């Protein structure tokens, strides 16, 4: 844990260790229906939302 690192290593070495990434955040831990990861689902939702907003902004109003 972090307390162990603070207690057993010099400050600069601790800082260097904490600022280096190890890549474990890039590991995909969940896939929706085995297809999309959470970032991919967010991208799909954003594209749908942005497309809807653009459609609404540029559609022609209906004449009554």
Z-matrix of the N, CA and C atoms (Angstrom, degrees):
N
C 1 1.443
C 2 1.513 1 111.38
N 3 1.290 2 114.73 1 178.83
C 4 1.460 3 121.39 2 -177.84
C 5 1.529 4 112.02 3 -66.41
N 6 1.301 5 117.63 4 -37.77
C 7 1.468 6 121.04 5 179.35
C 8 1.524 7 110.89 6 -62.89
N 9 1.317 8 117.10 7 -40.72
C 10 1.468 9 121.61 8 177.54
C 11 1.528 10 110.50 9 -60.82
N 12 1.323 11 116.26 10 -43.37
C 13 1.469 12 120.22 11 -179.40
C 14 1.519 13 109.86 12 -63.70
N 15 1.357 14 117.28 13 -44.69
C 16 1.469 15 120.45 14 178.94
C 17 1.517 16 111.84 15 -61.64
N 18 1.320 17 116.36 16 -39.04
C 19 1.462 18 120.24 17 -176.13
C 20 1.525 19 113.07 18 -75.15
N 21 1.310 20 119.22 19 -28.97
C 22 1.457 21 121.08 20 -169.98
C 23 1.518 22 116.19 21 -111.19
N 24 1.302 23 118.91 22 -6.05
C 25 1.464 24 120.91 23 -178.74
C 26 1.519 25 110.25 24 -127.41
N 27 1.337 26 116.84 25 151.83
C 28 1.470 27 119.86 26 175.20
C 29 1.537 28 110.38 27 -63.78
N 30 1.328 29 115.44 28 157.29
C 31 1.461 30 120.97 29 -174.41
C 32 1.522 31 112.37 30 -57.83
N 33 1.325 32 118.51 31 -46.62
C 34 1.471 33 120.72 32 -177.30
C 35 1.528 34 111.03 33 -65.28
N 36 1.321 35 117.57 34 -37.75
C 37 1.463 36 120.30 35 177.78
C 38 1.533 37 110.52 36 -68.11
N 39 1.337 38 115.93 37 -38.80
C 40 1.460 39 120.67 38 176.46
C 41 1.520 40 110.54 39 -62.69
N 42 1.314 41 117.19 40 -45.64
C 43 1.460 42 122.04 41 179.69
C 44 1.525 43 110.67 42 -62.43
N 45 1.320 44 116.14 43 -43.33
C 46 1.463 45 120.12 44 178.19
C 47 1.520 46 111.19 45 -62.21
N 48 1.330 47 116.90 46 -42.90
C 49 1.456 48 121.25 47 179.06
C 50 1.527 49 111.78 48 -63.43
N 51 1.326 50 117.34 49 -40.49
C 52 1.463 51 121.19 50 -177.75
C 53 1.526 52 112.83 51 -71.84
N 54 1.334 53 117.09 52 -28.94
C 55 1.456 54 120.34 53 -177.75
C 56 1.527 55 113.66 54 -86.58
N 57 1.309 56 117.11 55 -14.14
C 58 1.463 57 120.53 56 177.27
C 59 1.517 58 109.13 57 -84.88
N 60 1.316 59 115.76 58 134.28
C 61 1.456 60 119.62 59 176.17
C 62 1.518 61 110.73 60 -85.95
N 63 1.312 62 116.37 61 150.24
C 64 1.460 63 119.13 62 178.48
C 65 1.519 64 112.75 63 -112.47
N 66 1.323 65 117.67 64 -2.15
C 67 1.446 66 120.58 65 174.19
C 68 1.516 67 115.48 66 87.67
N 69 1.332 68 118.15 67 -2.04
C 70 1.461 69 118.32 68 -178.17
C 71 1.532 70 112.29 69 -70.49
N 72 1.316 71 118.37 70 -17.02
C 73 1.462 72 120.23 71 177.69
C 74 1.535 73 110.88 72 -77.10
N 75 1.318 74 117.29 73 -14.00
C 76 1.459 75 120.65 74 179.55
C 77 1.529 76 112.04 75 -86.18
N 78 1.316 77 116.70 76 -8.20
C 79 1.468 78 120.53 77 -179.65
C 80 1.527 79 109.76 78 -73.85
N 81 1.321 80 116.68 79 126.80
C 82 1.457 81 121.62 80 179.25
C 83 1.523 82 107.86 81 -79.58
N 84 1.346 83 116.42 82 119.39
C 85 1.452 84 120.31 83 -176.98
C 86 1.518 85 112.82 84 -104.90
N 87 1.321 86 117.73 85 -15.03
C 88 1.458 87 120.32 86 -177.09
C 89 1.515 88 109.35 87 -145.78
N 90 1.312 89 116.67 88 136.57
C 91 1.460 90 122.16 89 174.96
C 92 1.515 91 107.42 90 -131.71
N 93 1.341 92 116.47 91 130.62
C 94 1.456 93 122.44 92 178.72
C 95 1.523 94 108.83 93 -74.32
N 96 1.309 95 116.96 94 118.31
C 97 1.463 96 123.95 95 -177.56
C 98 1.530 97 112.16 96 54.55
N 99 1.309 98 116.93 97 24.86
C 100 1.454 99 121.26 98 179.52
C 101 1.511 100 114.18 99 74.60
N 102 1.345 101 117.99 100 8.30
C 103 1.461 102 121.00 101 -174.99
C 104 1.517 103 113.37 102 -110.28
N 105 1.323 104 117.19 103 -55.67
C 106 1.463 105 120.97 104 -170.57
C 107 1.523 106 111.58 105 -116.14
N 108 1.337 107 116.23 106 137.01
C 109 1.453 108 120.79 107 173.34
C 110 1.534 109 108.01 108 -81.76
N 111 1.304 110 117.17 109 172.35
C 112 1.463 111 121.16 110 -177.83
C 113 1.534 112 111.44 111 -61.02
N 114 1.349 113 121.20 112 -44.89
C 115 1.460 114 119.47 113 176.80
C 116 1.525 115 112.88 114 -62.74
N 117 1.323 116 117.33 115 -35.32
C 118 1.464 117 119.83 116 177.93
C 119 1.527 118 110.99 117 -67.87
N 120 1.342 119 117.56 118 -38.77
C 121 1.464 120 120.72 119 176.54
C 122 1.529 121 110.50 120 -63.26
N 123 1.336 122 116.32 121 -40.04
C 124 1.462 123 120.33 122 178.33
C 125 1.524 124 110.60 123 -63.74
N 126 1.341 125 117.73 124 -40.63
C 127 1.456 126 121.24 125 178.86
C 128 1.532 127 110.81 126 -63.87
N 129 1.324 128 117.56 127 -43.78
C 130 1.462 129 121.20 128 178.58
C 131 1.530 130 110.07 129 -61.83
N 132 1.330 131 117.07 130 -44.62
C 133 1.462 132 120.67 131 178.87
C 134 1.524 133 111.16 132 -62.20
N 135 1.338 134 117.52 133 -41.08
C 136 1.458 135 121.09 134 178.72
C 137 1.518 136 111.21 135 -63.86
N 138 1.327 137 117.19 136 -43.21
C 139 1.472 138 120.78 137 179.93
C 140 1.523 139 110.26 138 -63.10
N 141 1.322 140 117.21 139 -42.70
C 142 1.468 141 120.38 140 178.18
C 143 1.528 142 110.47 141 -63.72
N 144 1.325 143 117.01 142 -45.57
C 145 1.464 144 120.70 143 179.62
C 146 1.527 145 111.40 144 -63.54
N 147 1.329 146 117.43 145 -45.47
C 148 1.465 147 121.01 146 -179.51
C 149 1.528 148 110.60 147 -64.48
N 150 1.326 149 117.12 148 -41.00
C 151 1.466 150 120.46 149 178.52
C 152 1.524 151 111.06 150 -63.25
N 153 1.316 152 116.53 151 -42.06
C 154 1.468 153 120.67 152 177.97
C 155 1.520 154 111.43 153 -62.30
N 156 1.314 155 116.11 154 -42.65
C 157 1.472 156 120.07 155 179.80
C 158 1.526 157 111.01 156 -64.92
N 159 1.316 158 117.67 157 -42.58
C 160 1.466 159 121.02 158 179.10
C 161 1.519 160 110.04 159 -64.77
N 162 1.329 161 117.73 160 -41.63
C 163 1.466 162 121.30 161 178.35
C 164 1.530 163 110.50 162 -61.03
N 165 1.321 164 116.72 163 -46.97
C 166 1.462 165 120.49 164 -179.25
C 167 1.524 166 111.11 165 -64.80
N 168 1.321 167 117.59 166 -38.17
C 169 1.463 168 121.45 167 -177.99
C 170 1.520 169 112.51 168 -67.75
N 171 1.330 170 117.96 169 -34.04
C 172 1.457 171 120.53 170 -173.45
C 173 1.524 172 115.37 171 -108.00
N 174 1.314 173 118.41 172 2.75
C 175 1.469 174 118.61 173 179.67
C 176 1.525 175 109.76 174 -73.75
N 177 1.289 176 115.58 175 154.32
C 178 1.450 177 120.94 176 179.89
C 179 1.537 178 108.69 177 -86.06
N 180 1.318 179 116.88 178 133.86
C 181 1.465 180 118.89 179 178.12
C 182 1.534 181 109.99 180 -67.38
N 183 1.320 182 115.87 181 144.23
C 184 1.453 183 120.67 182 179.55
C 185 1.521 184 110.27 183 -77.22
N 186 1.323 185 115.71 184 138.55
C 187 1.461 186 121.11 185 176.81
C 188 1.522 187 108.22 186 -84.19
N 189 1.300 188 116.53 187 136.53
C 190 1.469 189 119.64 188 -179.01
C 191 1.503 190 112.41 189 -87.49
